[in-house]
Structure formats: structure tokens, C-alpha cells
């Protein structure tokens, strides 16, 4: 009875299609719920504000996606963001002292230096993981402590206030990064978009991107086929560190102050966004686009729950349920895919 | 699949029932933003402000920033986008909060600060705090009295980034340091945290087993320290806190902790909401920006007269 089997296979295909777009479905789902229960939820101001909040988590999560695609994890992103915020704040308010000379770098210089520091932290992570064969969880947990420690050492636990710079030192303009906008859309959103497009290009078109997937899919096979495992691993952690530094800069700029606890526990939000976006923590499966949608789900959920007046304790419960629920769907999808390919094989056999 | 659909429906129902808010005939929306309610001090503070605002005919939203200045900024932006009329704020850092309050001001929304100040004046509509220095001096005087003006003591201070931690410590020392026989043998921060205070106290006891008194920057740390002392069998050590939380008041009644400085949280929250209402009704500010309200010393003699950071109506003695 090939006819019935064909219908069944089609139904399975539809089911599996729905499952593949689960982050997108979750996004539509939270949007609909909040549109119903929160008056004024969907208006342009509110959507821009929410996207701005999402941009911070999405930028972290994009870096995290590279790491997770290789089967690794980066717990240090929040701490690196905090360290970078403090370094940038220090450069602006206290300058750089070498010996008895103090000079104040201009704002573009501050940005470049800070991003270099974040990237360097990432490279250290990658180096330790690749060269000393330390588990990613442990290596980045170490960096989680070290970076947070240095962030507090930098100012002895205090906040660098009022990061506006001084005209006579030529270092004004830092708050523009967080407050400025282009075509009515904040810079942080443009940055997220630019990172997203660049990362999609890297993962789809460049050899580096294919190596990232290859390592996550099967590290031994990748090594056999000549992929430079160490370089690729160091590369992904460097990208993650770079994204963290940009997030640290954006937060410090928005607040016009840098606080040593900036970015505390943001790594969890980033990981959740990546997983919601369809990535597998064991590596090899996932996409940048999915991650960004995942970040939107979490961001809209956070802001929507606030606007709906849900108490903060219930907010945590709701977020936890959504994340775990998404991963359950992930497992269901895997099984469905197996069934689809099985039934296709059966069909082909019977047709033959 | 059917099960997952069912799950989605249930989640939707839960969310919508939790959030059922009627906006009919409201005088507008007031946002109450505080640190996490896991510390009862902030929980009461928010609860009292919400109750007062609703009594005056406003709708309210009570949200927490978890001492994360970035999250606080996000909450401010959400409040602005939602068209809030006023914000009552216990902030996430004196310096890191300035830009958020400025942003609200630019959007025409006044922010009434409670409990903690910010580092600039002229941006917030009001900064209403308890007189931490007066409260700390008062607790310190009682501490010296119970210590009989001599002996060793340990101080647990609050989070270094918080101005109140320094003001209270200053208040303690300006009094205690006058007495040359009072010797501080250890001082460390426990970051306002109960667990951290417990662990630090245990460690400090190893080095200083004969300590006579412990003075803490807040009540949660005092409870943590007291638990560690009790566990070590040192029930006679004199412990004092600051805040006046119900847990510590209970401990005072039970003869555990000796005293605390009660912050007039209820008075502060109510004053902030009333001043917000005055501004929204009359278009001008009722009082000058910086205001402080005195603390009250709570000890075994008056502990039963206070609850929820306010005097209990009709109770005038503990006999």
C-alpha cells in the first residue's frame, strides 16, 4: 500500500518542517501572547526598545554560536564583557600610565584597545583548550573567575563614573556608541545586524566556517581530512571574546559608567539563546540566524513579562520553562527526522 | 505533538491569568523598581510603595533590577516606552544609575529615589533616604554600652560599591573609636549576603575564637554571622545589625541578636509615592530633592512594637 505510506511520509515531513522552525514558532508564540495581554505591546517605539535589549544578548550569543558549533562552551563571556567595560572606563577616566607619563587615548583608540583585550582573553581560552586539551567548560570557567577578578582589581571594586571624556584631552564621544542612532535605529542594533551578516557569511562561505561545523560533527574525521583543529578552536574562542568586548563597550557606553559586575550571568542567557535557536550542545548543528531568533525569544519574553506585570520570581519560572521546552522539541525533532529518512528509504525501496 | 500543543495552551493560560490587569479609571502607571525581593527589606519597600500608589488610584508595576545597572537601564526604557507617569527607584549603583534617571527625565518622567542616593543632584525628582549615619551612630552607642566599653569585636561591612556600606561603617567607627579599650580584630565585606557572612564568620572564628562582639552593616549579614556563632556554640557573642527586618526583630525577641537600626522603609516608600502624586497632580515638586528620615534603635525593649519596617499601630509597650 504505497499510497498510504506516501501520505504518512508527507505528514511527517510537515511535522519535521514545523519542528525545524521552532525558534521562529516560539517567537511568534510569545509575540501573540504578549500582544493579547499587554496593551500597546506592538508599537514601533516598544519594538525598537526591545530590539535594543535583544541586541546585547544576540551579540554575545553570535560569538557563543561559533563555540557551541565546535562542541565547546564559553562560560567567560559575561566576565570578559565586564572586564572590557572596566578597561574602557579606565582608559577614558584615568588614561594609560607608562612610567610617569599618562596619556589619554582617543575614543576610537579606546574601542580598538578594548576589543583587543577581549579578543586576547578569547585567544587564551582557545589556546588552553586546544594546546593543553583542557575541557572547554573548565578553561572558560577559569577565565570567568580571572576576568571578573581583574574587572574588580582595575578600580578596587568601584564604578568608573561619567565616561564623557574631556575636550582638552580629546577623548570625548564615548556615550555616542550607546546613545547614537542611524536612520532612527540605535548603533547597538546595527552592530548586531552587521555581526549577524558577517557571521552568516563566515559560517556558510568561508573554509573556516566549514571547519567549525566539521569539528563539531566529528572531530576525528575533521582531523583526518586535514582540518587544523587547534587554529579553528582558538579562532572560535577569539570570536567569542571579541563579541564579549563589544557588548562590554555597548553597556558601559549606554550607562555612561562602567561597573565591575557588568555582564554578570549573561553567559547563561547567551547559551540559552543559542540552544533555543536550534544548536546542539554536542556541536555540529545550529545556525547564526537561529541564534538571533533565539535571542529575540528570550529578550521579548523578558521585556514582555515585565510589561505584563508578572512578578520577578514568576518571570524566572517562565523563562526556565520556555528554554527546557525548546530543548524537548529539539529531541522530538531529531527522532522525527530519523523517521522521515526511514520512511523515505522504505518508499524508495517499494517504488523500485 | 498533541501533548506539546496542550502544553503551549496551558502555558498561555497561566501567563495570561497571572497578568490579568485592568487598567480602568487609573490615574496612570507608576513603575516601582528595586533590587531583588529575595532580601525582605526590598520586598517590603516595593510592597508598601505599590500599596500606597494603588490606594491613590494608580496602576503599578513592581520590577527588580537584581543590582545589574544594565538591566535597570532596560527596565527604564521599557517604562518610558510604556508611558509610565513616574518611577519609584531603589537604584543599582550611585554612578551607574545617573544615565537611566537622566533618560527618564528627558522623556518627561520624574524618578523618585528611595533608600539609595545617586552621585548627581538635579536629575532625580527626589532622593529620600534613611539617615544611615545617624542610625549607625545610634547602633554603635548601644553596641559600646552592651560591650561595657571594652573588648574585641569584628565588623562585617556591606558591598564596597554601595555608598551606604561606607556611611554605616563610618558611623560605627566615629562612635566606637572614641573608646580605646574597644579593639577591632577583623573587618571584611560580606557583600550584604547571608551565606557569605556565615562563611566569613566561620573563617574569622578560626583565627579569633575569643571575639566578644560582631557589628554588621545590615541584617542579612547579622543573621548569617549569628548562625555561624550559634553553630560554633558561641551564643554569648553580641551581634548587631542594621535595617530592622522582621527576621532580626524575631531574633531580638528570642534573645539572639541584640539590636538593629530600623530604617523607616515604610515612611520612605510612602513619602516617595505621595510626592509623586503631588507632582503629577500639581505639576511642581513638594519638597527639595535631598531628604533624609531618621532611623530607630530596636532592642529587646521595643522589638515587639515594630513589624514590616514600621511601628505596629496600637502597640505601645512590650510588657
Interface residues (C-beta under 8 A of the other chain):
Chain A: X15 X29 X33 X36 X37 X38 X39 X40 X45 X46 X49 X52 X53 X56 X156 X157 X158 X159 X160 X161 X162 X175 X251 X254 X255 X256 X257 X258 X259 X260 X261 X262 X263 X264 X302 X303 X306 X307 X308 X309 X310 X311 X312 X313 X314 X318 X321 X322 X325 X328 X329 X332
Chain B: X1 X4 X7 X8 X11 X12 X15 X16 X18 X19 X20 X21 X23 X36 X37 X61 X62 X63 X64 X66 X67 X68 X69 X70 X73 X74 X75 X77 X78 X80 X81 X82 X83 X93 X94 X95 X96 X98 X99 X100 X119 X160 X161
